[in-house]
Amino acid sequence: MPNDQNDLPESAAPREWKPVLGLSDEPVDPSKLAYHGLVVFDQPEPDPLIELTVIVPARNEEDCLGDCLRSLKAQSEDIFQLGRDWELIVVDDHSTDRTAEIASSFSGVTVLKADKLQPGWTGKANAIWTAARKARGRWLLFTDADTIHEPNGLRHGMHEAERHNAGMLSYSPRQILTGVAQRTLMPLVFCELALAYPPAKVSDPNQRVAAANGQFLLVEREAYRRIGGHAAVRDRVLEDVELAFIAKKRRIGLRFRYAADAVSTRMYRSTAAMIEGWTKNLALLFDNALTLAFWRALDFVLLFLLPILAVEMWSARFSTHGLEWLGAGWVLALLWLRTLVRFYTRVAKSNFPFVACLLSPLGLPLFVFLLYWSWFQHRVFKQVSWKGRIYKQ
């Protein structure tokens, strides 16, 4: 659909469908489009609009997509009917497994094939943009194929956004953990995220901190238009966080919170996928990745070395300087106790189960390695990999 459609007489304009938010058929640079009072797109809206469009980008997700779609389809009810009040679109991002087949097996689900990936685009942004240009919803929900949505979560999300005057609402889901590596590493990552991006500050328009989680990102259509859509972040590996920064800069209203009541996710199906995923993200999430790696390495040394040294000093209590060694042992024990309390106070902010938090010190070596390796990939190699694609930085 050409960009100058508004100049055509009404009778001459194509009537098959009109793209939501005035998004064109082809990827575009928002900076080169007409700009009128913060509205960067200058094309007609679809008629009629429906309440919501849910967009699920999926690349080789055969092991989790079915559960996701079942939880989404279960949202359909008499007052919020799939196909009438909202639509569900799965974008097959050139999968090589049964992703497209599984999506097509669900009635009422629209399956699109992602546009050919152009240079300068990430696969996820390209897949979402493919669907966003055809969506008909007043609200757009971008959610990952590995998510599970609680009953009525979609309607509650829209109501929450409206109640808080938020043009963008993002949830941090409850994380489903499997295996020792995930149970020990993930609380460490998410407690640092909670400290770096406190939800209260993210949701405060007077604070510069901005964040969002692409596993659940709900955007009002006009807000999405004003931030330029995913075309504005087409080359960003952390497209969700970048969209949040734009949203906050343009003051459309941003709300972010931990939402175990609405959505859960199993982010990684294997340790290898987890390592690849955090290698891609950690250096972008934490500007001080190397400094953070140093402090977490120090935590590991103090947590595991101090008790050993304290026991050794207590064992020397009958030597010539026994009382001095005994006193030094108690000083080390108190230092270890202080380190332990400080460490678990931090990890408790991760919102993970007690056992995972308890075991998290065992994940410190892997966390330190991933912080360093992510920094090295981004700053030295200047590239990262994800799902079979290499992205230059």
C-alpha positions in Angstrom: 0.0 0.0 0.0 1.7 3.3 -1.0 2.5 5.9 1.5 0.5 8.6 -0.3 -2.8 6.7 0.0 -4.4 9.7 1.8 -4.1 11.7 -1.4 -6.3 9.3 -3.3 -10.0 9.8 -3.6 -11.9 7.6 -1.2 -13.4 5.6 -4.0 -10.0 4.9 -5.4 -8.3 3.7 -2.2 -8.0 -0.1 -1.8 -10.6 -1.4 0.6 -9.4 -5.0 1.3 -7.9 -4.0 4.6 -6.3 -1.0 6.1 -3.2 -1.4 8.3 -3.4 -0.5 11.9 -1.6 2.6 13.0 -1.1 3.6 9.4 1.7 1.1 9.0 2.7 0.4 5.4 3.3 -2.9 3.7 7.1 -2.4 3.5 9.7 -1.8 6.3 10.2 1.9 6.6 12.4 4.3 8.5 10.1 6.4 10.8 12.5 9.3 10.7 11.7 9.7 7.0 7.9 9.7 7.3 5.5 12.6 7.8 5.4 13.9 11.3 2.4 15.7 12.7 2.1 16.3 16.4 4.0 13.2 17.5 2.2 11.0 15.0 4.9 9.6 12.7 2.6 7.7 10.4 0.3 9.4 8.0 -2.1 6.6 6.7 -5.7 5.6 7.4 -6.7 3.3 10.3 -8.5 0.0 9.8 -12.3 0.1 10.0 -13.5 -1.3 12.3 -11.0 -1.6 15.0 -11.2 -4.5 17.5 -10.1 -4.5 21.1 -6.8 -6.3 20.9 -4.3 -8.0 18.6 -2.0 -10.6 20.2 1.2 -11.1 18.2 3.4 -14.1 18.9 6.8 -14.2 17.0 8.0 -17.8 16.8 11.2 -19.2 15.5 11.7 -23.0 16.1 9.3 -23.1 19.0 7.7 -26.5 18.5 8.4 -27.5 22.0 6.5 -24.6 23.7 4.2 -22.9 21.2 1.3 -25.3 21.7 1.1 -24.6 25.4 1.3 -20.8 24.8 -1.5 -20.9 22.2 -3.7 -23.0 24.4 -3.4 -20.5 27.2 -4.2 -17.6 24.9 -7.2 -19.3 23.3 -8.5 -20.0 26.7 -8.9 -16.2 27.1 -11.8 -16.3 24.6 -15.2 -16.0 26.2 -18.6 -14.6 25.5 -17.7 -11.0 26.4 -14.2 -11.3 24.8 -14.5 -13.6 21.8 -11.6 -14.5 19.7 -12.2 -13.5 16.1 -14.8 -10.9 17.1 -13.3 -8.8 19.8 -9.7 -9.8 19.5 -7.3 -11.6 17.1 -4.3 -13.9 17.6 -1.5 -13.8 15.1 1.5 -16.2 15.1 4.4 -15.1 12.9 6.6 -18.0 11.7 10.1 -16.5 11.6 11.4 -19.0 9.0 11.4 -21.9 11.4 12.9 -25.2 10.4 10.8 -27.3 12.7 7.1 -27.9 13.2 6.3 -24.4 14.5 4.1 -23.3 11.5 2.4 -26.7 11.5 1.5 -26.4 15.2 0.3 -22.8 14.9 -1.9 -23.8 11.9 -3.5 -26.6 13.9 -5.2 -24.1 16.2 -8.6 -22.8 14.9 -9.0 -19.0 15.0 -5.2 -18.4 14.9 -3.9 -16.4 12.0 -0.5 -17.7 10.8 1.8 -15.3 8.9 5.3 -15.9 7.5 7.8 -13.3 8.5 9.0 -11.0 5.7 12.4 -11.8 4.3 15.0 -10.6 6.9 16.7 -7.4 5.6 20.1 -6.2 6.6 20.0 -4.0 9.7 17.0 -5.9 11.2 16.8 -8.4 14.0 14.7 -11.5 13.4 12.2 -10.7 16.2 11.7 -7.1 15.2 11.1 -8.1 11.6 8.6 -10.8 12.6 6.6 -8.5 14.8 6.7 -5.7 12.2 5.3 -8.2 9.7 2.2 -8.7 11.8 1.9 -5.2 13.3 1.3 -3.8 9.8 -1.7 -6.0 9.4 -3.1 -5.9 13.0 -6.5 -4.5 13.7 -6.4 -4.0 17.5 -6.9 -0.9 19.6 -4.2 -2.6 21.8 -1.3 -4.6 20.6 0.2 -7.4 22.8 3.6 -8.7 21.8 4.3 -12.0 23.7 6.8 -14.8 23.3 6.0 -18.3 22.3 7.4 -19.7 25.6 4.8 -17.8 27.8 1.8 -19.2 29.6 -1.1 -16.8 30.2 -3.4 -16.9 33.2 -7.1 -16.8 32.7 -8.5 -13.4 31.9 -4.9 -12.0 31.8 -5.4 -10.2 28.5 -8.5 -8.2 29.6 -7.0 -7.5 33.0 -3.8 -6.2 31.3 -5.8 -3.7 29.1 -7.8 -2.6 32.1 -4.7 -2.1 34.2 -3.0 0.0 31.5 -6.1 2.1 31.2 -6.5 2.5 34.9 -2.9 3.7 35.2 -3.0 5.9 32.0 -0.2 3.7 30.5 0.3 3.6 26.8 2.7 0.8 27.4 2.4 -1.9 30.0 5.0 -4.6 30.4 5.0 -7.6 32.8 8.0 -9.5 34.1 6.6 -13.1 34.2 7.1 -15.8 36.8 10.0 -17.8 35.7 9.7 -21.6 35.4 13.0 -23.2 36.3 14.4 -26.7 35.4 17.8 -28.1 36.1 20.5 -27.1 38.5 22.1 -24.5 36.2 18.8 -22.5 35.8 17.9 -22.8 39.5 21.3 -21.4 40.6 21.9 -18.8 37.8 18.5 -17.2 37.1 17.9 -15.7 40.6 21.3 -14.0 40.4 20.4 -12.4 37.0 16.9 -11.3 38.0 17.9 -9.8 41.4 20.4 -7.6 39.5 17.7 -6.7 37.0 15.4 -5.8 39.9 18.1 -3.5 41.4 19.1 -2.0 38.1 15.5 -1.4 36.9 13.3 -1.0 40.0 9.7 -1.3 38.8 8.6 1.7 40.8 11.2 3.9 39.1 10.5 2.5 35.7 6.8 3.3 36.2 7.5 6.8 37.5 7.4 9.4 34.6 9.8 11.6 36.5 12.6 9.0 36.6 14.9 8.3 33.7 15.0 4.6 34.3 13.1 2.6 31.6 12.6 -1.1 31.0 10.2 -3.6 29.5 10.1 -7.3 29.0 9.3 -8.5 25.5 7.7 -11.6 26.9 4.6 -9.5 27.7 4.5 -6.0 26.1 1.1 -4.4 25.7 1.0 -1.1 23.7 -1.9 1.1 22.9 -2.1 1.6 19.1 -1.6 5.4 19.2 1.3 5.0 21.6 2.9 2.4 19.2 2.5 4.8 16.4 4.2 7.6 18.3 7.2 5.5 19.2 7.6 4.4 15.6 6.8 0.8 16.1 9.4 -1.9 15.9 10.9 -0.3 12.8 12.3 2.3 15.3 14.3 -0.5 17.1 14.8 -2.8 14.1 18.5 -3.3 14.7 18.4 -3.6 18.5 19.0 -6.9 20.2 17.1 -5.7 23.3 14.2 -4.2 21.3 11.9 -4.3 24.4 14.1 -2.1 26.5 14.7 0.3 23.7 11.0 0.7 23.0 10.5 1.4 26.7 13.2 4.2 26.6 11.4 5.8 23.6 8.1 5.5 25.3 9.3 7.2 28.4 11.1 9.9 26.3 7.8 10.7 24.5 5.9 10.5 27.7 3.2 8.1 26.6 2.9 6.5 30.0 5.0 3.4 30.9 4.1 0.8 33.6 6.2 -2.2 34.5 5.8 -4.8 37.2 6.4 -8.4 38.3 3.3 -10.2 37.3 3.2 -13.8 38.5 -0.6 -13.4 38.6 -0.8 -12.8 34.8 1.9 -14.7 33.0 4.7 -17.3 33.4 7.5 -18.5 31.2 10.2 -21.0 30.8 12.8 -18.9 29.1 15.3 -21.6 28.2 14.8 -25.2 27.3 18.5 -26.2 27.8 21.6 -24.9 29.5 23.2 -24.2 26.1 20.3 -22.0 25.2 20.4 -20.2 28.5 24.2 -19.5 28.1 23.6 -18.2 24.5 20.6 -16.0 25.6 22.4 -14.3 28.5 25.6 -13.9 26.5 23.4 -11.9 24.1 21.8 -9.8 26.7 23.8 -9.2 29.9 26.3 -6.6 28.5 23.3 -4.7 27.2 21.3 -4.9 30.4 24.2 -3.9 32.6 26.5 -1.1 31.5 28.9 -2.0 34.3 29.1 -5.7 33.4 32.8 -6.1 34.2 32.5 -4.2 37.5 29.5 -6.4 38.4 31.5 -9.5 37.5 34.2 -8.4 39.9 31.8 -7.9 42.8 30.0 -11.2 42.3 33.4 -13.0 42.1 34.3 -11.3 45.4 31.0 -12.6 46.8 31.9 -16.1 45.8 35.3 -15.9 47.4 33.9 -14.4 50.6 31.0 -16.8 50.9 33.1 -20.0 50.5 36.5 -19.0 51.7 35.7 -17.1 54.9 34.2 -20.1 56.7 37.2 -22.3 55.9 39.6 -19.6 57.2 37.5 -19.2 60.4 37.6 -22.9 61.1 41.3 -23.0 60.5 41.8 -20.2 63.0 39.6 -21.8 65.6 41.6 -25.0 65.2 44.7 -23.1 66.2 43.3 -22.0 69.6 45.7 -24.2 71.6 48.8 -22.8 69.9 51.1 -20.2 71.5 48.9 -17.4 70.2 45.6 -19.3 70.5 43.5 -16.5 71.9 44.5 -14.2 69.0 43.7 -16.9 66.5 40.4 -17.6 68.2 39.5 -13.9 68.1 40.4 -13.6 64.4 38.3 -16.6 63.6 35.3 -14.9 65.2 36.0 -11.7 63.2 36.0 -13.7 60.0 32.8 -15.6 61.0 31.0 -12.3 61.6 32.3 -10.9 58.3 31.0 -14.1 56.6 27.6 -13.7 58.3 27.4 -10.1 57.1 28.3 -11.1 53.6 25.7 -13.9 53.7 22.9 -11.6 54.9 23.7 -9.0 52.3 23.9 -11.6 49.5 20.5 -13.2 50.3 18.9 -9.8 50.8 19.8 -9.0 47.3 18.8 -12.3 45.8 15.4 -12.1 47.6 14.5 -9.3 45.2 14.5 -11.8 42.3 11.0 -13.1 43.2 12.3 -16.6 42.8 11.3 -19.6 45.1 13.1 -20.1 48.4 15.1 -23.1 47.3 16.4 -21.4 44.1 17.5 -18.4 46.1 19.1 -20.7 48.7 21.2 -22.5 46.0 22.1 -19.3 44.1 25.6 -19.0 45.5 26.5 -22.1 43.5 25.6 -20.1 40.3 28.1 -17.3 41.0 31.0 -18.7 38.9 28.7 -19.1 35.9 27.2 -15.7 36.4 30.7 -14.1 36.5 31.7 -16.0 33.4 28.6 -14.9 31.5 29.0 -11.3 32.4 32.6 -11.3 31.2 31.8 -13.4 28.1 28.9 -11.1 27.1 31.0 -8.0 27.5 33.7 -9.7 25.4 31.3 -10.7 22.6 29.8 -7.2 22.4 32.9 -5.1 22.9 35.6 -7.1 21.3 34.0 -9.5 18.8 31.1 -6.9 18.3 28.6 -9.6 17.5 26.2 -12.0 19.2 24.3 -15.1 18.1 20.8 -16.1 18.7 18.7 -19.0 17.2 21.1 -19.6 14.3 21.6 -15.9 13.4 24.6 -13.6 13.9 23.9 -10.0 14.8 26.7 -7.4 14.3 27.0 -4.8 17.0 
